[in-house]
Each structure stands twice: as structure tokens, then as C-alpha cells.
Amino acid sequence: MKSDRIRKNGIYYAAVTAIVLAAVVVLNLIAASLPAGFTVFDVTDAKLYSVGETTKELLGSLRDDVTLNLITQTGMEDKVLLKLLEQYDAESEHVHTVVIDAVAEPTFAAQYTDEQVPLNSVIAVCGSRSRVISNTDIYQYTSYYASSPDYFDGEGQITSAVAGVTGDSGAVVYYTSGHGEFALGAEMTDALKKANVEVKELNLLGSEIPGDCTALIAFAPTQDFTAGEAEKVVNYLENGGHALLVTVPKIWSGSETPVFDTIFGSYGITRSEGVILEGSGNYNQIPYLIVPQVSSSAEAVSGLENKNILAGLAEAAVTEHGGEEDDETFSVLQLLTSSEDSYLKTALDGSLDKEKGDETGPFAAGVAVEQTFSEDSDGTPDVGEAEKEEAGEDEQKATKLLYFTTPCLFSAEALSELIWQSADLPEGNDALFSAAVRYLTDQEVSISVAPKSLSVPQTTVSAGAVALCGNLFMILLPCAVLAGGFAVWFRRRRR
């Protein structure tokens, strides 16, 4: 009887052990088949493998399938980029990542571009539309001489590409040339690209503003417009055009642009003779680098109230009434304002301290002009009638003009030139330009994801620790179960 009981107990414990082992195997198989979003944990301080809410919203709205092709070579895969792509797979059933070996398939990239594609680049494809994301855009350097990248822009570039191949904003932005304009900074061109906006150069001296112009940018001209060029811009705005105008402070450039100034002057806006200096100790230590307050009510800067924005050597944008203006036909809203302790200086070769006679703030470093009207059947703008019900079937138009008084708001190159050393723009400045693009191109959502800094430690868990955990659950744990079962069986058998 005792031997029968021992035999039954042995069979029982053997069965339990077999069930536990089978459960471990099944769990491992299930875990291996789960999406990366459930099995890969981002322990990097910069969250390199994670995607943010902007990306999740875009992926959640997809209706078409997108293939993200990682162009690489076996054994040379960028692990960071590959793990990030797996997160896109995990977030949407419409996104699929495929690893392409450039050696095994040397002509693959040629289907989508005539240019050489560096290893560990990505080609996003949706139907007949595609976009190449070069590895040189994913990893960004702040200095030409840097030996390693400073920023990882994988999410920003990939999310923008997905948005670009699945939908087209249809927006075309023209930027003026021929007047010594500052070059559009890298941050600006990147923001325009991420917003899926087509960018074209425009010389107004010999051309009219094209009919497909969604928005016009005149970025800090140092030479004046002709009367004819200024008239073209004014007429464009009066017929519902959108524009971003940026001026260079006279103290900086040493020249004036009175004809160009008539464009925003037609809306009662002028610029001060001096530049804004900040007197508050709570702001930057360099007086002419100010951190303006952002309007909480203007649509053009909506959501930027808590962003730190740096304005360097900015003049004051002055309206006819010295503040916000609400005309019968248009309104002027202050977007960026200095503190009450700020003051104006007409020269920077003397004392920068506030002196008797210096005009005191607050001052506006950026303003928005908004004008809504209907157009009669004969094509004549019926200004001020847009809000009236009797406008009926008349076409609704809206003029949008953003005016800022320093190029340092949007260009790191301009800021670096001003302070005589290499400088990066704060994240708030990049967000400001992205918001301006969204506002001027009438996009409800602007796909803009900021690059992630690589200057912080990349991981808080070593590769050895990860391997140890894997071995623990795949090998050591089952062995421990077996050893425990054997010990119990052996002890009971000796009784």
C-alpha cells in the first residue's frame, strides 16, 4: 500500500512538473510572437526606442498600408533604428517593417530614388508614393568637426515620411530671394519638410506670386524691395494671401528697408528705432537676448505658452495704438512680448544699462494680422462682410500675416552670428516656427517631432544584464523547477 501511494505521488509530481515545463515553453512561444510594444522596454534616458503622442495619433488614423524598408547590410544593422521601427509595427497594423540587405538586393533603392542611399536609411512606401529618409538626416551633428552625432531624429523623420506618403497637405510655400535674405535655417527647412510642404524659391523682380502659393516667406532681407515687388506682396495679402515676414534690426544690418516695411505698414505696423533689452534679472544674462512671453489667446501661437523662446536683438513691432489693434477690416494681435522691465536702446556701443530717456516696455517682438472677408461675384473683395449672414454664397477668404522683428527666432545660424559662437535654438523656437507653418498653411495638425539628444546616457541597463535576464527566464528558471521537483521527489522517497 505504501509503495502504491509513493508511486502515485511520484506520478502526480512528475505530471505537475511536466505541466509547469510545458507552461514555460508555451509562455516563451507566446512572448516571442507578441509585438515589440509588449516585449521591448525602452530604458534609454532619451527614449530613443519610444514614439510620442503625435506619432501614435498619426498611426492610429492610418487607413492605408505603409512599408518601412530599412536599407542595411547583414551584421551592420542599426539596432537603435531597428528597435524604433519595431515600435511603429507595434502601434499600427497598417505599418510593416522590412529589412533589405543592400548586398543581396543592390537595385532595391533604385526603384525609389536616383541618389545613393546610405546604409541604415529608411524608405517609406505607400502604394505608388515613397520617401527616402537618409541616415544623415536621422543622425544630426551640431558641428562639422564632431566625431559623433548629437541628436537622433529617427521618430521625427519617420513620422513625417509616413504622413507624407499617406496624405498630401497640398501646401506650397515660396520664399523670396534677390534681396540679401538670410538663408532659411536648417531648423526651418526641416520643419517645412516634416509638415509635408513643398518649398520653392521666388524672385519677385521678374515674377508674379504664383496662384498655387499657400504662403509666402520673406526671411530677413538686408536689401530693400522695389515698389513693384512690395505692391505684389500687398496685393497678394489683400486677396486672402498668407505670409511670414521677418526683418533684420537696423543696428545689426546697418541698412534700412523702407519699401519692404510698407508691406506690414499697410496694416498700421512700424518697427522701433532701437532694439529690446531685458532689464529683469529673471531673464537672460545678455540683455539683448530676451525670453518673451507668448500670447495665450492668439491662434498662431496656440499651445506655446509654456515654451521657452529666445529672441536675439529684436526690435519692437509698434501698432498705431501702441498695442493690440482691432480695425473694422483687420485685427493685429501681439504674439511675443517682453517684460515690463524691458527698454529700448538705439545704440549698443555704449552702456547697455537702462538710462534716463530709454523707452520702457513691454514691447512686441512678433505680431499677427488677421483679416476675414468675402468676395463678391465680380471678384471685388467685400471687406468686413465675412461675418455677416448676407454674404451668402460669396467665397470666404482670410488674410494671415505674421511679422517678427529678428531672424534669430528661427535660425541658429543667425543666432550664432549674433553672439559670435556656435549656438542651438531652444526647442520653443523650433515649435514656434512649426506653429507658424501650421497656421499659415491651414493645417489642423502639424507633424513635428523634435530630435532627441544623444548627449545623455543611452541606457541604464547593460547588454549583459539584458542577456542575464533572458537566460534566467529561458534556461535557469525551468532548471530550477526541475531541481525543485527532483528534491521533493527524492525527499519523499526516502521517507
MARBADO-180382 format. One record per residue (C-alpha): z, x, y. Coordinates in steps of 0.05 Angstrom, whole numbers, padded with zeros to 5 digits, always signed. Each point is the difference from the previous one (the first is absolute). Example, Ala and Ser with C-alpha at 12.3 -4.5 7.8 and 13.67 -1.06 7.14 Angstrom:
2
+00156+00246-00090 -00013+00027+00069 
//
This chain:
495
+00000+00000+00000 +00018+00056+00048 -00065+00036-00015 -00039-00064+00013 +00035-00008+00067 -00014+00072+00019 -00072-00008-00021 -00006-00064+00042 +00032+00034+00060 -00047+00058-00007 -00060-00046-00002 +00027-00037+00060 +00010+00063+00043 -00066+00028-00023 -00034-00064+00022 +00036+00001+00068 -00020+00073+00010 -00073-00017-00017 +00001-00059+00049 +00028+00045+00055 -00052+00053-00012 -00055-00052-00001 +00026-00028+00066 +00000+00069+00031 -00072+00011-00022 -00022-00069+00025 +00035+00011+00067 -00035+00067+00008 -00067-00032-00015 +00013-00056+00050 +00023+00050+00054 -00063+00041-00011 -00044-00062+00012 +00037-00022+00063 -00033+00011+00068 +00021+00062+00039 +00037-00044+00049 +00052-00014-00053 +00004+00069-00032 -00012+00049+00057 +00057+00009+00049 -00013+00034+00067 +00055+00050+00011 -00036+00039+00055 +00035-00002+00068 -00066-00017+00035 -00016-00055-00052 -00067+00033-00015 -00012-00044-00062 +00020-00066+00032 -00042-00050+00038 +00027-00039+00060 -00002-00073+00021 -00067+00007+00036 -00033+00025-00064 +00035-00052-00043 -00024-00057+00045 -00071+00026-00003 +00001+00009-00076 +00031-00069-00009 -00057-00032+00038 -00057+00033-00039 -00050-00045-00034 -00051+00052-00020 +00008+00058-00049 +00007+00070+00029 -00008+00064-00039 +00035+00062+00025 -00036+00061-00029 +00040+00064+00002 -00050+00057+00001 +00035+00059-00033 -00005+00049-00057 +00039-00001-00066 +00064+00039+00009 -00006+00001+00076 +00020-00072+00016 +00043-00010+00062 +00062-00031-00031 +00025-00028+00065 -00066-00035+00014 -00006-00025-00071 +00069-00030+00000 -00015-00034+00067 -00065-00030-00029 +00040-00027-00059 +00043-00039+00050 -00063-00034+00026 -00017-00019-00072 +00070-00028-00009 -00002-00041+00064 -00065-00037-00013 -00040-00022-00060 -00062+00010+00043 +00010+00075+00008 -00019+00049-00055 +00007+00075+00001 -00050+00043-00037 +00005+00076-00006 -00068+00033+00004 -00009+00071-00026 -00048+00033+00050 -00022+00050-00053 -00015-00052-00053 -00032-00047+00050 -00029+00045+00055 -00046-00053+00029 +00052-00056+00006 +00017+00011+00074 -00074+00005+00019 -00006-00075-00013 +00043-00012+00062 -00010+00058+00048 -00048+00058+00015 +00058+00045+00021 +00041+00046-00044 +00063-00034-00025 +00060+00046-00008 +00042-00005-00063 +00056-00051+00002 -00037-00045+00047 -00005-00075-00011 -00061-00046+00002 +00018-00073+00009 -00053-00048-00027 -00007-00075+00006 -00066-00028-00022 -00055+00034+00041 +00049+00026+00052 +00036+00067-00005 +00040+00049+00041 +00015+00073-00013 +00070+00025+00016 -00003+00075+00004 +00059+00041-00023 -00002+00034+00069 +00017-00068+00031 +00055-00014-00050 +00036+00066+00014 +00006+00015+00075 +00015+00065+00036 +00030+00003+00070 -00023+00071+00009 -00065+00035-00019 +00040+00059-00025 +00049-00039-00042 +00003+00021-00073 +00023-00067-00026 -00011-00072+00023 +00050-00034+00046 -00016-00072-00015 -00021-00042-00059 -00044-00059+00021 -00018-00026-00069 +00025-00071+00010 -00030-00005+00070 -00069+00023-00022 -00003-00038-00065 +00026-00065+00030 -00051+00005+00056 -00055+00013-00050 +00019-00060-00043 +00000-00044+00063 -00067+00029+00020 -00037-00012-00066 +00028-00070-00010 -00009-00026+00071 -00034+00020+00064 +00031-00011+00068 -00069+00001+00031 +00029+00035+00061 -00040+00053+00037 +00036+00043+00052 -00040+00041+00050 +00030+00059+00038 -00030+00025+00064 -00027+00071+00010 -00031+00041+00055 +00060+00002+00048 +00042+00056-00029 +00041-00049-00042 +00055+00027-00044 -00021+00002-00073 +00027-00057-00042 +00060+00031-00034 +00005+00007-00076 +00054-00054+00001 -00047-00048+00037 -00060+00011-00046 +00045-00007-00061 +00028-00066+00026 -00070-00027+00014 -00023+00020-00069 +00060-00032-00033 -00014-00064+00039 -00070+00000-00031 -00031+00004+00069 -00069+00030+00011 +00003+00051+00057 -00061+00018+00043 -00011+00043+00062 -00029-00031+00063 -00030+00032+00061 +00001-00054+00054 -00045+00038+00046 -00061-00016-00041 +00023-00058-00042 +00028-00070+00007 +00062-00020-00039 -00027-00024-00067 +00008-00072-00020 +00038+00019-00063 +00054+00036+00039 +00067-00028-00022 +00039+00046+00045 -00015+00057+00049 +00042+00063+00007 -00003+00044+00062 +00048+00056-00018 +00024+00041+00059 -00064+00017+00038 +00009+00061+00045 -00066-00014+00037 -00014-00064+00037 -00045-00057-00023 -00060-00020+00041 +00002-00067+00035 -00051-00026-00051 +00042+00021-00059 +00063-00031+00027 -00038-00064+00015 -00022-00004-00073 +00071+00004-00024 +00025-00051+00051 -00056-00049-00020 +00017+00011-00073 +00073-00017+00012 -00017-00060+00043 -00039-00028-00058 +00057+00004-00049 -00003+00074-00018 +00057+00042-00027 +00015+00070+00024 +00051+00056-00002 +00001+00043+00063 +00040+00064+00006 +00004+00044+00062 +00020+00072+00010 +00053+00011+00054 -00028+00031+00063 +00054+00053-00002 -00026+00023-00067 -00076-00004+00008 -00002+00019+00074 -00055-00052+00010 -00004-00074+00015 -00043-00056-00030 -00001-00054+00054 -00062-00035-00028 +00029-00003-00070 +00065-00026+00029 -00037-00061+00028 -00006-00026-00071 +00074-00016-00007 +00004-00006+00076 -00041-00064-00006 +00063-00029-00031 +00046+00022+00056 +00024+00064-00035 +00005+00068+00032 +00033+00065-00021 +00054+00038+00038 -00009+00064+00037 +00055+00033-00040 +00023+00005-00072 +00061-00031-00032 +00060+00044-00011 +00060-00024-00039 +00069+00008+00032 +00041-00029-00057 +00038+00049-00042 -00011-00045-00060 -00074+00017-00001 -00040+00064-00011 +00024+00066+00028 -00068+00012+00032 -00003-00049+00058 -00074-00014-00003 +00004-00018-00074 +00026-00071+00001 +00019-00049-00055 -00021-00067+00030 +00028-00067-00019 -00049-00045-00037 -00012-00072+00020 +00029-00051-00048 -00046-00056+00023 -00070+00030+00004 -00046-00013-00060 -00034+00068+00007 +00065+00037-00018 +00032-00052-00045 +00048+00031-00049 +00007+00067+00035 +00064-00015+00039 +00042+00047-00044 -00052+00056-00004 +00010+00065+00037 -00062+00012+00042 -00009+00064+00041 -00041+00000+00064 -00015+00067+00032 -00018+00008+00074 -00014-00074+00011 -00018-00031+00066 +00025-00069+00019 -00046-00059-00008 +00012-00043+00061 -00019-00073+00005 -00010-00037+00066 +00069-00030-00004 +00034+00062-00028 +00015-00032-00067 -00028-00052-00047 -00055-00040+00032 -00023-00070-00020 -00064-00017+00036 -00038-00066-00006 -00053+00036-00040 +00036+00056-00037 +00069+00029-00014 +00025+00071+00002 +00057+00019-00047 +00040+00065+00001 +00000+00032-00069 +00038+00066+00010 +00052+00009+00055 +00045+00058+00020 +00074-00007+00014 +00032-00020+00066 +00020+00073+00008 -00072+00024+00000 -00036+00023+00063 -00068+00024+00024 -00020+00071+00017 -00065+00016+00036 +00005+00074-00017 +00030+00040-00057 -00001+00069+00032 +00068-00010+00032 +00066-00032-00020 -00005-00052-00055 +00066-00030+00019 +00002-00067+00036 -00003+00011+00075 +00006-00044+00061 -00063-00040+00010 -00021-00001-00073 -00018-00070-00022 +00047-00027-00054 -00017-00038-00063 -00010-00035-00045 -00075+00014-00004 -00054-00023-00048 -00038+00052-00040 -00042-00052-00035 -00023-00071+00015 -00042-00054-00032 -00048-00048+00034 -00014-00066-00034 -00050-00052+00022 -00022-00062-00038 -00057-00044+00022 -00056-00045-00027 -00074+00009+00011 -00043-00056+00024 -00065-00016-00034 -00038+00036+00055 +00037+00065-00018 +00043+00001+00063 +00073+00018-00014 +00045-00059+00017 +00061+00042+00016 +00068-00033-00010 -00027-00060-00039 +00015+00026-00069 +00067-00034-00003 -00029-00067+00021 -00020-00053-00049 -00062-00017+00041 -00028+00067-00020 -00025-00037-00061 -00052+00037-00041 -00006+00058+00050 +00005+00069-00032 +00070+00030+00007 +00004+00072+00023 +00058+00047+00013 -00001+00063+00041 +00048+00054-00025 +00012+00064+00039 +00052+00052-00017 +00012+00054+00052 +00044+00062-00011 +00013+00056+00050 +00002+00062-00045 -00040+00025-00060 +00064+00030-00030 +00018-00068-00027 -00056+00003-00052 -00021+00073-00008 +00042+00056-00029 -00051+00049+00027 +00012-00026+00071 +00075+00003-00008 -00004+00071-00028 -00044+00020+00059 +00050-00030+00048 +00062+00036-00027 -00037+00065-00019 +00020-00003-00074 -00020-00036-00063 +00031-00069-00004 -00005-00062-00044 +00001-00070+00027 +00060-00043-00019 -00014-00055-00051 +00009-00051+00056 -00061+00027+00037 -00043-00006-00062 +00026-00071-00009 -00017-00015+00073 -00073+00019-00008 -00005-00038-00066 +00028-00061+00035 -00050+00009+00056 -00058+00003-00050 +00026-00063-00036 +00007-00037+00067 -00068+00020+00028 -00038-00014-00064 +00036-00066-00013 +00025+00021-00068 +00059-00039-00025 +00021+00057-00046 -00013+00073+00015 +00002+00043-00062 +00038+00060+00025 +00048+00040-00044 +00030+00062+00030 -00005+00067-00037 +00062+00024-00036 +00032+00066+00018 +00000+00055-00052 +00052+00040+00038 +00057-00034-00037 +00019+00017-00072 -00051-00031-00047 +00046-00021-00056 +00074-00007-00014 -00009+00002-00076 -00031+00062-00033 -00055-00004-00051 +00048+00029-00052 +00048-00057+00012 -00055-00051-00008 -00022+00033-00066 +00073+00001-00024 +00007-00074+00014 -00064-00014-00038 +00023+00041-00061 +00067-00034+00003 -00028-00070-00008 -00058+00017-00046 +00032+00050-00047 +00074+00012+00010 +00021-00073+00004 -00034-00020-00066 +00029+00062-00034 +00069-00018+00027 -00007-00070-00029 -00019+00030-00068 +00057+00050+00002 +00050-00054+00019 -00025-00045-00057 +00004+00056-00050 +00071+00018+00022 +00023-00072-00009 -00033-00005-00068 +00029+00066-00024 +00071-00018+00023 -00002-00068-00033 -00027+00029-00064 +00059+00048-00006 +00050-00057+00005 
//
